[in-house]
């Protein structure tokens, strides 16, 4: 369907009446004079129904919505399949908004979207007055949109005012306050118990000891703060030191089908760099990782690992393709390290939340998050000094993401990362490489440095445009003055 037709589908009642109208109009073309009168009455009835459902205004409503979603007017007549996943998400959101919802329920709305689309979605939702309930593991998204956080842990829900960062601060403050109160009470209880024990048999103070013992029995004891939920607990093993040059890309030109992804571009990754690759979907982020791993051959130029002791480890985006689905969880590790003892395998899997019977599960039956955890576990089997990670946080919950962040921050090798999780990138990347118009543009700093530079660039473009517009206006004014002067001269001659 076209975008316009797809958006029209949400008006189910109006659609049904419109089909009836079309059917009646077709019948009228072939009707006899006797049948025509009956069909005209039917047509009139359906037209009134269509009007009652505001059917004649729906096209206008769709036309007004298209630019809000970022589409040009002519895009309404393009096929839905001609748009990328991010633009199709906008169409889906448009269908929801056309129904004038009283509340929006958004379940992982940023999954599989590129940064540009996520930022658009944030801005679009910010401008709505519609209340919304969001389930998301995207912490930056929660920070920018949410006014309340509801945490559900161990079957208990707690509400915090503010965004995600505010929730973390409040939760830590509450934990410390509870711990302080708990410790004070425990100290007081220990003091009273010591008094009771000391004077229980005393002739003069036994009554007092018994009284305190009864008081202790009535005390409502404060619980110690709960420890964190069970999540990943791992560190990347120490790896042999590599040479200074880890990855070298020279004069890279590479095409995929008829699309040119890279055009004569260069990049040098040095020991200790943690590089995040940014760019819209389809720009070639995963492709650059595959080229570095030697899984694809560049059309022109060279992509190679450093010559001195570079040992790469690769985490693929699609774990269903990277893992052997016929094996069990336990067999997956056993096959990779046949010399390991059973206890060592179980200890490693326990770090990645595989325990009990779950180690006997077939990989084919695992969820996306379980596959991601198993793939990460495999990466720890052999020490590597170059981690190549393609969307490593997909399907993982927030505590698991935090553990990977911590593991990467403490990792002494180099890392190349593709991720749409801005919070994750801000925590781990020391260098940003933006894929833009076939070039690998290096920003030699973390994610905040990159954002600041992008703002500076945008401001420079804006100022240049203003200057050019002012210059054009000045020249136009000069030309106008010249024309007036010419006209005056010509008039004097006459």
Number of C-alpha atoms within 10 A of each C-alpha: 11 15 22 21 16 16 24 17 13 16 15 10 13 21 15 12 19 17 12 17 19 12 12 18 15 11 14 18 9 10 15 10 9 8 12 16 13 12 16 14 11 15 19 12 13 18 18 14 16 20 14 11 15 12 20 13 10 16 15 10 12 19 16 12 18 21 13 12 17 13 16 11 13 11 17 19 12 14 14 19 12 12 14 12 16 21 18 15 19 19 21 13 17 19 19 14 17 16 10 10 12 10 11 16 12 13 12 12 18 22 16 17 20 19 19 14 19 20 14 14 20 16 13 13 14 13 8 10 9 13 11 15 14 17 12 17 22 20 16 18 22 20 17 15 17 16 13 16 21 15 14 10 10 8 6 7 9 10 11 16 13 17 19 23 15 16 19 14 11 15 15 12 12 13 16 13 13 17 17 14 15 17 15 13 17 16 12 13 15 12 11 17 15 13 16 22 14 13 16 17 13 13 8 10 15 16 15 14 22 16 12 16 17 10 11 16 9 9 10 8 12 14 13 14 14 10 7 8 9 11 17 20 17 16 16 22 17 15 16 14 16 21 13 15 16 26 20 17 20 15 15 21 19 24 16 12 7 6 10 15 22 25 18 15 16 19 17 12 20 18 20 19 19 25 26 25 25 25 20 17 18 13 19 22 22 19 18 24 22 17 17 21 17 13 11 14 14 18 14 15 16 16 22 14 19 19 13 12 15 22 19 20 18 20 20 20 18 15 19 17 9 13 19 15 17 12 16 19 24 20 19 21 21 16 11 12 14 11 8 13 10 11 9 11 18 17 13 19 22 17 17 22 18 21 14 9 7 14 19 14 15 17 22 15 12 17 12 14 16 19 23 26 24 22 22 19 20 20 18 16 16 15 17 23 25 26 22 23 21 23 19 24 24 19 18 17 14 15 16 19 21 19 16 22 20 16 17 20 15 13 20 19 26 23 26 24 25 22 24 27 24 16 18 20 24 18 16 22 23 20 22 28 22 20 20 15 13 19 18 23 17 17 18 14 15 19 22 14 16 19 13 11 14 13 12 12 12 12 12 12 12 12 12 12 12 12 12 12 12 12 12 12 12 12 12 12 12 12 12 12 12 12 12 12 12 12 11 12 11 10 9 8 6 6
